[in-house]
């Protein structure tokens, strides 16, 4: 499906594109290559930067190494070559300054929702009572007060996603990693959670590195979209999404600028897949 | 219940804040729980009564009492043993080595299971040998055990250990090993140490398997003791069973079997009560 030879090298200079954002550099991935056994790299010579408070989305076909970039940032994976720097320090072991929401359901099934959300605080030696209070307060802001005492098996998909987001945010990380968090949800719930995520990001000022293969989701949420594709995966294009901080998903769909952005992303995505267009 | 949740979830946040605090409908829920528990108990009692009733009708009418004694005769045999005081001695003679053997096997299984999960290479090397040992019929090892520990209570304990160890080991081993890496990564990123991973992720995750293993291993440890008593005993329910059968005393044989069934039942209930709190989250998903 992906042919490596003919896709034109239209890589933009990452540093130029990220000049759009104003905050100081938070995450800097430089010239990394990753290989999972075998002879081929999954990622090769890829560089990426996320600035404080910036919402960056990695867009690309599945299997192009988007999630791998999140794992590099979280420190659960080491690059074969190149460096990952977070907040000025090289990431050499598990990075505890990020929050990570993965595709999987990673709630601990033997803890209640409140205990799950409070868990990071307990692991950081916050006293039990304080952890519980803070977890309940956060759950309230996510509309989950009534579910606090339930076990994960008793929660719906949407409640679980909200809970996982709350758990990733409770220790106030500076960067939130999200790996296709809304992929398995129905469109209505998905739209609702997207709006909620925008709200949380605005309120907390947390930077986000978000992975999706959904073009519209990328345009809707991000300040900047990085299109990744090819084998091995590399940056195909970077697109600044100049839609401003206040966005209403309902009206945005009919906005000309939104359509233009969609078209640009569509073209980049096609190149990322290796189609000639 | 599920519908409640869905509506709570899709509803507007402003609405949700107005919703009363969780679980004030608890009393109604408790009543239904009590009722269903009572129904369960009544159902089980009914099964027992009907079963014994059919037995009473069949024995002596369709099948000669020599082969199938009436329940009343079995009860008489049991009461007789209880009166002369021999019954509890026999029960203790079976139960004590079974419990000892089970506890030893469980501790050994948890230690070895955890060690092998941590030492992956060692685990790969040893695994086929453990499987080979597991494949040996326990009865084939009894002569060897007699040679090693003699024919007293030690033999019964040793056989109980053999009978329950592998069942516990495999459950502990896979329980600890099969924890999803995604869960471990999440807890590490959230700030967990290696110790946190062991105590807050691996252990609770293995607990379901350990309890499942116990459910099978406890009866097996009793089987082990009974087999040992068959072969060499002069006390215990296994001895009671084999000596009554040797005298063609069907009522006595049935009485011994009934005692074994009763013990298994009581132990299983005990285990259920002991582990229920720890597995509350599992039950929650079944409600």
Interface residues (C-beta under 8 A of the other chain):
Chain A: X74 X75 X76 X94 X95 X96 X98 X99 X100 X102 X104 X106 X108 X109 X110 X111 X112 X119 X120 X123 X124 X140 X143 X145 X146 X147 X148 X149 X150 X151 X152 X153 X154 X155 X156 X158 X159 X167 X171 X188 X189 X192
Chain B: X1 X2 X5 X6 X8 X9 X10 X11 X13 X16 X17 X19 X21 X22 X23 X180 X182 X183 X185 X186 X187 X188 X189 X190 X191 X192 X193 X196 X200 X201 X204 X205 X207 X280 X281 X282 X284 X285 X287
